[in-house]
Amino acid sequence: MKNIKTVNKPKLKNIRRLHRNHPTPWEWKLWQYLKDRQIDGHKFRRQVSIENYVVDFCCLDLKLIVEVDGCGHLHQKQKIKDEQRSTDLKKWSYVVIRFFNNEIDENLNEVLEIISQKCSELDS
């Protein structure tokens, strides 16, 4: 299998720019803790293209993706799309962890701890 890298397709570039300039409140809140290597010194980027997908946050060194999902992700059609997306990303050796908006609102410290633990697992 070829080495999957981030890509800069024009369509995805526009999507990334739109999402970076207009993050959801939950993405913005989580970004305040992921940026500037605050999680165990690991560099996270936001709105990263991987093949045909744009992911919310990614630590490229660890191949760790963090997704923030709203209630739209509870609908069956979206669940199927999310499962396919996660399957593809896992096939390319990425690890995907997902959090719902309410988890960020109600349990931010736990969310950060889960991300930190996953970073430690992948870093060893």
C-alpha positions as CSV (number, residue, x, y, z in Angstrom):
1,M,0.0,0.0,0.0
2,K,1.3,3.4,-0.9
3,N,2.3,5.9,1.9
4,I,-0.7,8.1,2.6
5,K,0.1,11.7,3.1
6,T,-1.8,14.8,3.7
7,V,-3.0,16.3,0.4
8,N,-3.8,19.7,-0.9
9,K,-6.7,19.2,-3.3
10,P,-8.4,22.5,-4.2
11,K,-11.8,21.4,-3.0
12,L,-10.4,20.2,0.3
13,K,-8.4,23.4,0.7
14,N,-11.7,25.4,0.6
15,I,-13.3,23.1,3.1
16,R,-10.3,23.3,5.4
17,R,-10.3,27.1,5.2
18,L,-14.0,27.4,5.9
19,H,-13.8,25.1,8.9
20,R,-10.7,26.8,10.3
21,N,-12.3,30.2,9.9
22,H,-15.6,29.1,11.3
23,P,-15.1,26.4,13.9
24,T,-17.9,25.1,16.1
25,P,-17.7,26.3,19.7
26,W,-16.7,22.8,20.7
27,E,-13.9,22.6,18.2
28,W,-12.6,26.0,19.3
29,K,-12.8,25.0,22.9
30,L,-10.8,21.8,22.4
31,W,-8.3,23.6,20.1
32,Q,-7.4,25.9,23.0
33,Y,-5.9,22.8,24.7
34,L,-4.5,21.0,21.7
35,K,-2.6,23.9,20.1
36,D,1.0,24.9,21.0
37,R,2.0,21.3,21.9
38,Q,0.0,21.4,25.2
39,I,-0.7,17.7,25.2
40,D,2.6,16.1,26.2
41,G,4.5,18.1,23.7
42,H,2.7,16.7,20.7
43,K,1.9,18.9,17.7
44,F,-1.7,18.9,16.6
45,R,-3.0,20.6,13.5
46,R,-6.6,21.4,12.8
47,Q,-8.6,20.7,9.6
48,V,-6.1,18.4,8.0
49,S,-6.7,16.7,4.6
50,I,-6.0,13.0,4.5
51,E,-6.8,11.6,1.1
52,N,-10.4,12.7,0.4
53,Y,-11.2,13.6,4.0
54,V,-10.8,16.6,6.2
55,V,-10.3,15.7,9.8
56,D,-10.9,18.1,12.7
57,F,-7.5,17.6,14.5
58,C,-4.5,15.4,13.7
59,C,-1.2,14.7,15.3
60,L,0.7,13.6,12.1
61,D,3.7,12.2,14.0
62,L,1.5,9.8,15.9
63,K,-1.1,9.4,13.2
64,L,-3.8,10.3,15.8
65,I,-7.0,11.9,14.6
66,V,-9.4,13.6,17.0
67,E,-12.9,14.2,15.7
68,V,-15.6,16.4,17.4
69,D,-19.1,15.3,16.5
70,G,-22.4,17.1,16.9
71,C,-25.9,15.6,17.0
72,G,-26.0,15.2,13.2
73,H,-23.6,12.3,13.7
74,L,-26.3,10.4,15.5
75,H,-28.4,10.0,12.3
76,Q,-28.1,6.6,10.7
77,K,-26.8,7.8,7.3
78,Q,-24.1,9.9,9.0
79,K,-23.2,7.0,11.2
80,I,-22.6,4.9,8.1
81,K,-20.5,7.6,6.5
82,D,-18.5,8.0,9.8
83,E,-17.8,4.3,10.0
84,Q,-16.6,4.2,6.4
85,R,-14.4,7.2,7.0
86,S,-12.9,5.7,10.2
87,T,-12.4,2.4,8.3
88,D,-10.5,4.1,5.6
89,L,-8.4,6.2,8.0
90,K,-7.5,3.0,10.0
91,K,-6.6,1.3,6.8
92,W,-4.0,4.0,6.3
93,S,-2.7,3.4,9.9
94,Y,-4.4,6.4,11.6
95,V,-6.1,6.0,15.0
96,V,-9.4,7.9,15.3
97,I,-11.0,9.0,18.5
98,R,-14.3,10.7,18.5
99,F,-16.0,13.0,21.1
100,F,-19.5,14.4,21.0
101,N,-20.0,18.1,21.7
102,N,-21.6,17.4,25.1
103,E,-18.5,15.5,26.2
104,I,-16.4,18.5,25.6
105,D,-18.9,20.7,27.5
106,E,-19.4,18.3,30.4
107,N,-16.2,16.3,30.7
108,L,-13.4,18.4,29.1
109,N,-10.7,17.2,31.6
110,E,-11.7,13.5,30.8
111,V,-11.5,14.2,27.1
112,L,-8.1,15.7,27.4
113,E,-6.9,12.8,29.6
114,I,-8.2,10.3,26.9
115,I,-6.3,12.2,24.2
116,S,-3.1,12.3,26.4
117,Q,-3.4,8.6,27.2
118,K,-3.8,7.7,23.5
119,C,-0.8,9.9,22.7
120,S,1.3,8.0,25.3
121,E,0.2,4.6,23.8
122,L,1.1,5.7,20.3
123,D,4.4,7.3,21.3
124,S,5.8,4.2,22.9
